[in-house]
């Protein structure tokens, strides 16, 4: 190569350097033997070298792995053309930090088609690839219905800690000026659920008041160096997002570290916002499920409750009786059934009115609620009849209890004007037998009840 040719190439390299100087993408200009001729500002910033440190060095210095350098020789050679397609390689900066990069380029030719230089345009793609990987992991976590909300949130805290490089992760609920930890991860396990802090003493106060994601990577060299949180805990790096539940502020999701970190980028803010949105939606969903369950339970109670007395109704009693019979067959459990009927109830209604009759039925409910055993089921069978399903094998002991119950009902009575109305009930009592079904036991206890009526009322017949 002549001296004139060398001078021409140097001039061409300088012109090309001016062309690429202010492009935001990192640009490396190399000779035909792949030695660096020129780098722009973006390349110097990306790799951390000065131009003097790179000039005349092999482009191999920019790659973490030999195979990436060799593979890119397919587009950086005498016969290759400039290729718009990108290759993903692992690059290495001056400090040894490895990052995924997209490389586009090829030879620059003169008018005669002769190769003059190689140009490579390099973009740090690690953030995008890391974000995609984190999003895929987030989807796996949030869609795993085998995990509880607490387990999924724990996985999200660990995922965020890994992605942002911040070892402390906190999900908080904020009420008034109180910041309460709901769930957290900490390398020393020094944060516990329900630990409470004054909101103003946390970095989350900025997030919560602004209703927006906030982040800083080096607190000691920023305007928040005097913040109480830094003064108390020396947290250098922080990123946090507000959590909204059904449009209302609930708390925050945040990650932090005692060590500075690299500056956060737009993708980091979008990711933690996405994390916080999922938490908010999941809390809202849990609240909806809880409200639906409560409504369902209330409807079920209403469906199974006698409106007048507040005791369970006939439908519930029939199902409970059938279930108890089935359990007796399976587990050999004993059970006693008692059927009650108010004596002379028609006379009470005719003489004093149906409102007094209704009050008499409520007297029965109050007495059994006060004196009945917690395991016993009392309900209104219909009209002035009530039933009790009593899990026991001691029918004589039950007889004693029911006699006491009759006494309590008599003593409760009703006062109408100046007149005391004494209430009495007749009772039929029977024990479940091995060959019983729901029809046979109901028929037997009903017969015993009418036997008590026929034998003088206000008495108990056992059979």
LUMTOR-636020 format. One record per residue (C-alpha): residue in three letters; x, y, z; residue number from 1. Coordinates in steps of 0.05 Angstrom, whole numbers, plus 5000, padded with zeros to 4 digits. Layout:
N
<atom Ala, <X, Y, Z>, NUM>
...
***
This chain:
463
<atom Unk, <5000, 5000, 5000>, 1>
<atom Unk, <5029, 5068, 4979>, 2>
<atom Unk, <5038, 5127, 5025>, 3>
<atom Unk, <4986, 5164, 4983>, 4>
<atom Unk, <4937, 5108, 4994>, 5>
<atom Unk, <4950, 5109, 5069>, 6>
<atom Unk, <4938, 5184, 5071>, 7>
<atom Unk, <4873, 5175, 5032>, 8>
<atom Unk, <4848, 5122, 5081>, 9>
<atom Unk, <4864, 5165, 5141>, 10>
<atom Unk, <4826, 5222, 5109>, 11>
<atom Unk, <4767, 5177, 5094>, 12>
<atom Unk, <4769, 5151, 5166>, 13>
<atom Unk, <4768, 5222, 5193>, 14>
<atom Unk, <4710, 5241, 5149>, 15>
<atom Unk, <4671, 5180, 5170>, 16>
<atom Unk, <4687, 5195, 5243>, 17>
<atom Unk, <4653, 5263, 5235>, 18>
<atom Unk, <4593, 5230, 5203>, 19>
<atom Unk, <4583, 5182, 5261>, 20>
<atom Unk, <4606, 5228, 5318>, 21>
<atom Unk, <4538, 5249, 5344>, 22>
<atom Unk, <4497, 5188, 5328>, 23>
<atom Unk, <4465, 5161, 5392>, 24>
<atom Unk, <4482, 5089, 5373>, 25>
<atom Unk, <4552, 5065, 5388>, 26>
<atom Unk, <4593, 5062, 5324>, 27>
<atom Unk, <4660, 5027, 5315>, 28>
<atom Unk, <4701, 5039, 5252>, 29>
<atom Unk, <4753, 4985, 5239>, 30>
<atom Unk, <4807, 4971, 5187>, 31>
<atom Unk, <4805, 4911, 5141>, 32>
<atom Unk, <4846, 4872, 5192>, 33>
<atom Unk, <4792, 4889, 5244>, 34>
<atom Unk, <4833, 4940, 5283>, 35>
<atom Unk, <4796, 4999, 5312>, 36>
<atom Unk, <4804, 5063, 5272>, 37>
<atom Unk, <4752, 5107, 5304>, 38>
<atom Unk, <4697, 5106, 5358>, 39>
<atom Unk, <4642, 5156, 5370>, 40>
<atom Unk, <4620, 5185, 5437>, 41>
<atom Unk, <4564, 5134, 5445>, 42>
<atom Unk, <4615, 5077, 5437>, 43>
<atom Unk, <4663, 5108, 5487>, 44>
<atom Unk, <4606, 5114, 5537>, 45>
<atom Unk, <4581, 5043, 5524>, 46>
<atom Unk, <4648, 5010, 5532>, 47>
<atom Unk, <4680, 5057, 5582>, 48>
<atom Unk, <4745, 5067, 5543>, 49>
<atom Unk, <4776, 5131, 5517>, 50>
<atom Unk, <4789, 5134, 5443>, 51>
<atom Unk, <4864, 5130, 5455>, 52>
<atom Unk, <4854, 5064, 5493>, 53>
<atom Unk, <4819, 5033, 5434>, 54>
<atom Unk, <4855, 5060, 5372>, 55>
<atom Unk, <4893, 5006, 5334>, 56>
<atom Unk, <4867, 4952, 5382>, 57>
<atom Unk, <4833, 4891, 5354>, 58>
<atom Unk, <4758, 4893, 5359>, 59>
<atom Unk, <4765, 4828, 5398>, 60>
<atom Unk, <4774, 4871, 5460>, 61>
<atom Unk, <4700, 4890, 5456>, 62>
<atom Unk, <4673, 4818, 5458>, 63>
<atom Unk, <4666, 4774, 5519>, 64>
<atom Unk, <4673, 4709, 5479>, 65>
<atom Unk, <4719, 4688, 5423>, 66>
<atom Unk, <4663, 4652, 5386>, 67>
<atom Unk, <4623, 4718, 5379>, 68>
<atom Unk, <4684, 4752, 5350>, 69>
<atom Unk, <4695, 4695, 5302>, 70>
<atom Unk, <4622, 4689, 5281>, 71>
<atom Unk, <4618, 4763, 5264>, 72>
<atom Unk, <4676, 4752, 5216>, 73>
<atom Unk, <4622, 4727, 5168>, 74>
<atom Unk, <4602, 4800, 5157>, 75>
<atom Unk, <4669, 4833, 5171>, 76>
<atom Unk, <4711, 4803, 5114>, 77>
<atom Unk, <4734, 4819, 5043>, 78>
<atom Unk, <4674, 4785, 5009>, 79>
<atom Unk, <4617, 4807, 5055>, 80>
<atom Unk, <4566, 4861, 5043>, 81>
<atom Unk, <4535, 4908, 5093>, 82>
<atom Unk, <4479, 4869, 5128>, 83>
<atom Unk, <4419, 4902, 5161>, 84>
<atom Unk, <4403, 4840, 5201>, 85>
<atom Unk, <4427, 4843, 5273>, 86>
<atom Unk, <4468, 4792, 5312>, 87>
<atom Unk, <4462, 4786, 5387>, 88>
<atom Unk, <4529, 4778, 5421>, 89>
<atom Unk, <4558, 4785, 5491>, 90>
<atom Unk, <4601, 4846, 5498>, 91>
<atom Unk, <4648, 4868, 5554>, 92>
<atom Unk, <4663, 4938, 5577>, 93>
<atom Unk, <4728, 4964, 5608>, 94>
<atom Unk, <4707, 4946, 5679>, 95>
<atom Unk, <4691, 4875, 5658>, 96>
<atom Unk, <4615, 4883, 5659>, 97>
<atom Unk, <4583, 4835, 5608>, 98>
<atom Unk, <4521, 4856, 5569>, 99>
<atom Unk, <4480, 4830, 5511>, 100>
<atom Unk, <4486, 4874, 5449>, 101>
<atom Unk, <4457, 4877, 5380>, 102>
<atom Unk, <4509, 4887, 5325>, 103>
<atom Unk, <4493, 4911, 5255>, 104>
<atom Unk, <4543, 4928, 5201>, 105>
<atom Unk, <4593, 4905, 5150>, 106>
<atom Unk, <4644, 4933, 5101>, 107>
<atom Unk, <4644, 5004, 5074>, 108>
<atom Unk, <4664, 5003, 5000>, 109>
<atom Unk, <4690, 5055, 4953>, 110>
<atom Unk, <4660, 5072, 4885>, 111>
<atom Unk, <4697, 5014, 4854>, 112>
<atom Unk, <4668, 4965, 4904>, 113>
<atom Unk, <4732, 4956, 4942>, 114>
<atom Unk, <4728, 4948, 5018>, 115>
<atom Unk, <4756, 5008, 5056>, 116>
<atom Unk, <4733, 4997, 5127>, 117>
<atom Unk, <4686, 4957, 5170>, 118>
<atom Unk, <4632, 4993, 5209>, 119>
<atom Unk, <4594, 4962, 5268>, 120>
<atom Unk, <4534, 4994, 5302>, 121>
<atom Unk, <4526, 4967, 5372>, 122>
<atom Unk, <4465, 4974, 5418>, 123>
<atom Unk, <4464, 4950, 5490>, 124>
<atom Unk, <4405, 4901, 5488>, 125>
<atom Unk, <4414, 4873, 5558>, 126>
<atom Unk, <4359, 4917, 5587>, 127>
<atom Unk, <4308, 4894, 5535>, 128>
<atom Unk, <4327, 4821, 5540>, 129>
<atom Unk, <4327, 4824, 5617>, 130>
<atom Unk, <4259, 4858, 5615>, 131>
<atom Unk, <4231, 4805, 5568>, 132>
<atom Unk, <4258, 4750, 5613>, 133>
<atom Unk, <4228, 4784, 5675>, 134>
<atom Unk, <4161, 4792, 5640>, 135>
<atom Unk, <4160, 4718, 5622>, 136>
<atom Unk, <4176, 4700, 5694>, 137>
<atom Unk, <4123, 4748, 5719>, 138>
<atom Unk, <4071, 4716, 5674>, 139>
<atom Unk, <4091, 4647, 5701>, 140>
<atom Unk, <4083, 4671, 5772>, 141>
<atom Unk, <4018, 4708, 5765>, 142>
<atom Unk, <3984, 4654, 5724>, 143>
<atom Unk, <4003, 4597, 5772>, 144>
<atom Unk, <3937, 4585, 5808>, 145>
<atom Unk, <3969, 4531, 5850>, 146>
<atom Unk, <4005, 4586, 5889>, 147>
<atom Unk, <3969, 4628, 5941>, 148>
<atom Unk, <3970, 4703, 5936>, 149>
<atom Unk, <4023, 4705, 5990>, 150>
<atom Unk, <4067, 4655, 5953>, 151>
<atom Unk, <4060, 4692, 5887>, 152>
<atom Unk, <4076, 4758, 5920>, 153>
<atom Unk, <4138, 4728, 5952>, 154>
<atom Unk, <4160, 4704, 5883>, 155>
<atom Unk, <4148, 4774, 5854>, 156>
<atom Unk, <4189, 4805, 5910>, 157>
<atom Unk, <4247, 4758, 5894>, 158>
<atom Unk, <4239, 4770, 5819>, 159>
<atom Unk, <4241, 4845, 5827>, 160>
<atom Unk, <4300, 4840, 5874>, 161>
<atom Unk, <4338, 4799, 5821>, 162>
<atom Unk, <4319, 4844, 5763>, 163>
<atom Unk, <4334, 4911, 5795>, 164>
<atom Unk, <4394, 4884, 5834>, 165>
<atom Unk, <4364, 4909, 5899>, 166>
<atom Unk, <4362, 4858, 5956>, 167>
<atom Unk, <4306, 4889, 5997>, 168>
<atom Unk, <4234, 4883, 5972>, 169>
<atom Unk, <4173, 4908, 6009>, 170>
<atom Unk, <4098, 4906, 5998>, 171>
<atom Unk, <4066, 4958, 6043>, 172>
<atom Unk, <3998, 4983, 6063>, 173>
<atom Unk, <3992, 5056, 6081>, 174>
<atom Unk, <3937, 5083, 6127>, 175>
<atom Unk, <3941, 5156, 6145>, 176>
<atom Unk, <4013, 5169, 6163>, 177>
<atom Unk, <4029, 5096, 6180>, 178>
<atom Unk, <4070, 5053, 6133>, 179>
<atom Unk, <4057, 4979, 6151>, 180>
<atom Unk, <4096, 4922, 6120>, 181>
<atom Unk, <4050, 4868, 6092>, 182>
<atom Unk, <4105, 4824, 6063>, 183>
<atom Unk, <4179, 4833, 6053>, 184>
<atom Unk, <4245, 4801, 6035>, 185>
<atom Unk, <4311, 4823, 6066>, 186>
<atom Unk, <4380, 4791, 6063>, 187>
<atom Unk, <4384, 4791, 6139>, 188>
<atom Unk, <4310, 4774, 6149>, 189>
<atom Unk, <4305, 4837, 6192>, 190>
<atom Unk, <4237, 4859, 6165>, 191>
<atom Unk, <4174, 4826, 6191>, 192>
<atom Unk, <4101, 4831, 6172>, 193>
<atom Unk, <4062, 4885, 6208>, 194>
<atom Unk, <4124, 4925, 6225>, 195>
<atom Unk, <4102, 4998, 6224>, 196>
<atom Unk, <4139, 5062, 6207>, 197>
<atom Unk, <4120, 5135, 6201>, 198>
<atom Unk, <4106, 5146, 6127>, 199>
<atom Unk, <4146, 5211, 6125>, 200>
<atom Unk, <4208, 5173, 6147>, 201>
<atom Unk, <4205, 5127, 6085>, 202>
<atom Unk, <4224, 5140, 6013>, 203>
<atom Unk, <4154, 5114, 5996>, 204>
<atom Unk, <4125, 5180, 6020>, 205>
<atom Unk, <4147, 5211, 5954>, 206>
<atom Unk, <4116, 5154, 5914>, 207>
<atom Unk, <4051, 5155, 5953>, 208>
<atom Unk, <4042, 5230, 5951>, 209>
<atom Unk, <4060, 5236, 5877>, 210>
<atom Unk, <4019, 5174, 5857>, 211>
<atom Unk, <4077, 5157, 5811>, 212>
<atom Unk, <4138, 5113, 5805>, 213>
<atom Unk, <4201, 5142, 5836>, 214>
<atom Unk, <4272, 5118, 5835>, 215>
<atom Unk, <4343, 5140, 5851>, 216>
<atom Unk, <4408, 5102, 5846>, 217>
<atom Unk, <4455, 5139, 5892>, 218>
<atom Unk, <4422, 5176, 5950>, 219>
<atom Unk, <4486, 5202, 5982>, 220>
<atom Unk, <4500, 5242, 5918>, 221>
<atom Unk, <4430, 5268, 5907>, 222>
<atom Unk, <4381, 5319, 5934>, 223>
<atom Unk, <4351, 5267, 5983>, 224>
<atom Unk, <4416, 5257, 6022>, 225>
<atom Unk, <4383, 5292, 6081>, 226>
<atom Unk, <4319, 5249, 6077>, 227>
<atom Unk, <4303, 5215, 6144>, 228>
<atom Unk, <4303, 5147, 6110>, 229>
<atom Unk, <4375, 5156, 6086>, 230>
<atom Unk, <4396, 5185, 6154>, 231>
<atom Unk, <4365, 5125, 6191>, 232>
<atom Unk, <4377, 5066, 6144>, 233>
<atom Unk, <4431, 5090, 6094>, 234>
<atom Unk, <4391, 5064, 6035>, 235>
<atom Unk, <4429, 5087, 5974>, 236>
<atom Unk, <4384, 5059, 5918>, 237>
<atom Unk, <4309, 5055, 5915>, 238>
<atom Unk, <4253, 5044, 5864>, 239>
<atom Unk, <4180, 5043, 5884>, 240>
<atom Unk, <4110, 5046, 5854>, 241>
<atom Unk, <4042, 5062, 5885>, 242>
<atom Unk, <3991, 5007, 5891>, 243>
<atom Unk, <3919, 5024, 5874>, 244>
<atom Unk, <3860, 4980, 5891>, 245>
<atom Unk, <3796, 4997, 5854>, 246>
<atom Unk, <3824, 5066, 5839>, 247>
<atom Unk, <3841, 5081, 5911>, 248>
<atom Unk, <3912, 5087, 5940>, 249>
<atom Unk, <3929, 5025, 5980>, 250>
<atom Unk, <4005, 5024, 5991>, 251>
<atom Unk, <4070, 5014, 5954>, 252>
<atom Unk, <4114, 4961, 5923>, 253>
<atom Unk, <4187, 4979, 5929>, 254>
<atom Unk, <4259, 4953, 5925>, 255>
<atom Unk, <4321, 4983, 5957>, 256>
<atom Unk, <4394, 4972, 5974>, 257>
<atom Unk, <4447, 5000, 6020>, 258>
<atom Unk, <4493, 5003, 5959>, 259>
<atom Unk, <4488, 5050, 5899>, 260>
<atom Unk, <4467, 5018, 5833>, 261>
<atom Unk, <4467, 5036, 5760>, 262>
<atom Unk, <4416, 5090, 5740>, 263>
<atom Unk, <4346, 5064, 5728>, 264>
<atom Unk, <4319, 5067, 5658>, 265>
<atom Unk, <4249, 5074, 5630>, 266>
<atom Unk, <4240, 4998, 5626>, 267>
<atom Unk, <4254, 4993, 5701>, 268>
<atom Unk, <4199, 5043, 5716>, 269>
<atom Unk, <4150, 5007, 5670>, 270>
<atom Unk, <4166, 4939, 5701>, 271>
<atom Unk, <4155, 4960, 5774>, 272>
<atom Unk, <4091, 4996, 5753>, 273>
<atom Unk, <4068, 4930, 5722>, 274>
<atom Unk, <4087, 4892, 5785>, 275>
<atom Unk, <4047, 4941, 5828>, 276>
<atom Unk, <3987, 4939, 5781>, 277>
<atom Unk, <3984, 4863, 5787>, 278>
<atom Unk, <3986, 4868, 5863>, 279>
<atom Unk, <3931, 4920, 5863>, 280>
<atom Unk, <3887, 4879, 5816>, 281>
<atom Unk, <3899, 4816, 5857>, 282>
<atom Unk, <3879, 4851, 5922>, 283>
<atom Unk, <3817, 4877, 5888>, 284>
<atom Unk, <3801, 4807, 5862>, 285>
<atom Unk, <3811, 4779, 5932>, 286>
<atom Unk, <3765, 4832, 5960>, 287>
<atom Unk, <3713, 4816, 5907>, 288>
<atom Unk, <3717, 4741, 5922>, 289>
<atom Unk, <3711, 4756, 5997>, 290>
<atom Unk, <3651, 4800, 5985>, 291>
<atom Unk, <3619, 4748, 5940>, 292>
<atom Unk, <3631, 4694, 5992>, 293>
<atom Unk, <3602, 4738, 6046>, 294>
<atom Unk, <3541, 4752, 6003>, 295>
<atom Unk, <3535, 4678, 5986>, 296>
<atom Unk, <3540, 4659, 6060>, 297>
<atom Unk, <3488, 4711, 6077>, 298>
<atom Unk, <3442, 4685, 6023>, 299>
<atom Unk, <3453, 4614, 6047>, 300>
<atom Unk, <3437, 4635, 6118>, 301>
<atom Unk, <3374, 4670, 6094>, 302>
<atom Unk, <3355, 4609, 6053>, 303>
<atom Unk, <3364, 4563, 6113>, 304>
<atom Unk, <3335, 4608, 6167>, 305>
<atom Unk, <3264, 4614, 6192>, 306>
<atom Unk, <3248, 4689, 6188>, 307>
<atom Unk, <3203, 4690, 6249>, 308>
<atom Unk, <3247, 4653, 6300>, 309>
<atom Unk, <3317, 4658, 6271>, 310>
<atom Unk, <3325, 4583, 6278>, 311>
<atom Unk, <3341, 4539, 6218>, 312>
<atom Unk, <3282, 4521, 6175>, 313>
<atom Unk, <3252, 4455, 6153>, 314>
<atom Unk, <3294, 4449, 6090>, 315>
<atom Unk, <3358, 4455, 6130>, 316>
<atom Unk, <3332, 4405, 6182>, 317>
<atom Unk, <3315, 4353, 6129>, 318>
<atom Unk, <3385, 4359, 6098>, 319>
<atom Unk, <3419, 4356, 6166>, 320>
<atom Unk, <3377, 4296, 6186>, 321>
<atom Unk, <3395, 4260, 6121>, 322>
<atom Unk, <3469, 4277, 6129>, 323>
<atom Unk, <3468, 4252, 6201>, 324>
<atom Unk, <3436, 4186, 6179>, 325>
<atom Unk, <3489, 4178, 6125>, 326>
<atom Unk, <3545, 4191, 6174>, 327>
<atom Unk, <3516, 4141, 6223>, 328>
<atom Unk, <3519, 4088, 6168>, 329>
<atom Unk, <3592, 4106, 6153>, 330>
<atom Unk, <3619, 4123, 6221>, 331>
<atom Unk, <3569, 4089, 6269>, 332>
<atom Unk, <3551, 4155, 6302>, 333>
<atom Unk, <3493, 4158, 6350>, 334>
<atom Unk, <3437, 4209, 6344>, 335>
<atom Unk, <3372, 4228, 6379>, 336>
<atom Unk, <3314, 4265, 6345>, 337>
<atom Unk, <3263, 4304, 6384>, 338>
<atom Unk, <3198, 4335, 6357>, 339>
<atom Unk, <3164, 4391, 6397>, 340>
<atom Unk, <3094, 4418, 6390>, 341>
<atom Unk, <3063, 4476, 6429>, 342>
<atom Unk, <3002, 4454, 6469>, 343>
<atom Unk, <2936, 4488, 6455>, 344>
<atom Unk, <2969, 4534, 6404>, 345>
<atom Unk, <2905, 4546, 6364>, 346>
<atom Unk, <2872, 4570, 6428>, 347>
<atom Unk, <2928, 4620, 6439>, 348>
<atom Unk, <2920, 4647, 6368>, 349>
<atom Unk, <2844, 4650, 6373>, 350>
<atom Unk, <2842, 4682, 6442>, 351>
<atom Unk, <2902, 4730, 6439>, 352>
<atom Unk, <2916, 4738, 6365>, 353>
<atom Unk, <2969, 4713, 6318>, 354>
<atom Unk, <3020, 4764, 6342>, 355>
<atom Unk, <3019, 4731, 6411>, 356>
<atom Unk, <3025, 4663, 6378>, 357>
<atom Unk, <3086, 4689, 6340>, 358>
<atom Unk, <3117, 4714, 6405>, 359>
<atom Unk, <3106, 4646, 6436>, 360>
<atom Unk, <3146, 4614, 6379>, 361>
<atom Unk, <3202, 4665, 6391>, 362>
<atom Unk, <3202, 4647, 6465>, 363>
<atom Unk, <3219, 4575, 6445>, 364>
<atom Unk, <3277, 4601, 6401>, 365>
<atom Unk, <3305, 4645, 6456>, 366>
<atom Unk, <3304, 4587, 6507>, 367>
<atom Unk, <3338, 4536, 6462>, 368>
<atom Unk, <3391, 4587, 6441>, 369>
<atom Unk, <3406, 4600, 6514>, 370>
<atom Unk, <3403, 4530, 6542>, 371>
<atom Unk, <3416, 4484, 6483>, 372>
<atom Unk, <3484, 4451, 6472>, 373>
<atom Unk, <3528, 4481, 6417>, 374>
<atom Unk, <3529, 4415, 6379>, 375>
<atom Unk, <3453, 4408, 6379>, 376>
<atom Unk, <3412, 4433, 6319>, 377>
<atom Unk, <3344, 4463, 6334>, 378>
<atom Unk, <3298, 4488, 6280>, 379>
<atom Unk, <3227, 4504, 6262>, 380>
<atom Unk, <3193, 4444, 6230>, 381>
<atom Unk, <3130, 4481, 6212>, 382>
<atom Unk, <3072, 4518, 6245>, 383>
<atom Unk, <3081, 4509, 6320>, 384>
<atom Unk, <3126, 4448, 6313>, 385>
<atom Unk, <3201, 4448, 6324>, 386>
<atom Unk, <3254, 4394, 6316>, 387>
<atom Unk, <3320, 4380, 6350>, 388>
<atom Unk, <3376, 4336, 6321>, 389>
<atom Unk, <3420, 4316, 6380>, 390>
<atom Unk, <3485, 4278, 6369>, 391>
<atom Unk, <3487, 4231, 6429>, 392>
<atom Unk, <3476, 4159, 6448>, 393>
<atom Unk, <3448, 4176, 6517>, 394>
<atom Unk, <3374, 4182, 6505>, 395>
<atom Unk, <3359, 4184, 6580>, 396>
<atom Unk, <3407, 4241, 6590>, 397>
<atom Unk, <3373, 4278, 6532>, 398>
<atom Unk, <3306, 4265, 6566>, 399>
<atom Unk, <3332, 4301, 6628>, 400>
<atom Unk, <3356, 4360, 6587>, 401>
<atom Unk, <3290, 4365, 6550>, 402>
<atom Unk, <3251, 4363, 6615>, 403>
<atom Unk, <3293, 4422, 6638>, 404>
<atom Unk, <3279, 4457, 6572>, 405>
<atom Unk, <3204, 4447, 6582>, 406>
<atom Unk, <3211, 4479, 6651>, 407>
<atom Unk, <3249, 4539, 6622>, 408>
<atom Unk, <3193, 4550, 6570>, 409>
<atom Unk, <3140, 4548, 6624>, 410>
<atom Unk, <3177, 4597, 6668>, 411>
<atom Unk, <3190, 4644, 6609>, 412>
<atom Unk, <3116, 4646, 6590>, 413>
<atom Unk, <3084, 4709, 6563>, 414>
<atom Unk, <3054, 4769, 6598>, 415>
<atom Unk, <2992, 4795, 6563>, 416>
<atom Unk, <2963, 4858, 6596>, 417>
<atom Unk, <2957, 4835, 6668>, 418>
<atom Unk, <2952, 4762, 6651>, 419>
<atom Unk, <3008, 4711, 6653>, 420>
<atom Unk, <3006, 4661, 6597>, 421>
<atom Unk, <3042, 4596, 6613>, 422>
<atom Unk, <3070, 4561, 6552>, 423>
<atom Unk, <3079, 4485, 6548>, 424>
<atom Unk, <3105, 4437, 6495>, 425>
<atom Unk, <3096, 4363, 6483>, 426>
<atom Unk, <3156, 4324, 6459>, 427>
<atom Unk, <3169, 4259, 6421>, 428>
<atom Unk, <3239, 4231, 6427>, 429>
<atom Unk, <3272, 4173, 6390>, 430>
<atom Unk, <3342, 4146, 6376>, 431>
<atom Unk, <3368, 4131, 6307>, 432>
<atom Unk, <3367, 4056, 6292>, 433>
<atom Unk, <3412, 4017, 6245>, 434>
<atom Unk, <3356, 4004, 6195>, 435>
<atom Unk, <3328, 4074, 6196>, 436>
<atom Unk, <3320, 4120, 6138>, 437>
<atom Unk, <3294, 4192, 6141>, 438>
<atom Unk, <3222, 4169, 6131>, 439>
<atom Unk, <3221, 4116, 6185>, 440>
<atom Unk, <3252, 4160, 6239>, 441>
<atom Unk, <3206, 4219, 6222>, 442>
<atom Unk, <3145, 4173, 6225>, 443>
<atom Unk, <3167, 4144, 6292>, 444>
<atom Unk, <3182, 4211, 6326>, 445>
<atom Unk, <3116, 4241, 6299>, 446>
<atom Unk, <3078, 4182, 6329>, 447>
<atom Unk, <3112, 4193, 6396>, 448>
<atom Unk, <3095, 4267, 6395>, 449>
<atom Unk, <3021, 4252, 6386>, 450>
<atom Unk, <3026, 4200, 6440>, 451>
<atom Unk, <3051, 4255, 6487>, 452>
<atom Unk, <2992, 4298, 6466>, 453>
<atom Unk, <2942, 4241, 6478>, 454>
<atom Unk, <2973, 4226, 6546>, 455>
<atom Unk, <2959, 4295, 6574>, 456>
<atom Unk, <3007, 4343, 6539>, 457>
<atom Unk, <3068, 4379, 6570>, 458>
<atom Unk, <3104, 4313, 6572>, 459>
<atom Unk, <3158, 4273, 6537>, 460>
<atom Unk, <3148, 4205, 6503>, 461>
<atom Unk, <3209, 4164, 6486>, 462>
<atom Unk, <3210, 4106, 6438>, 463>
***
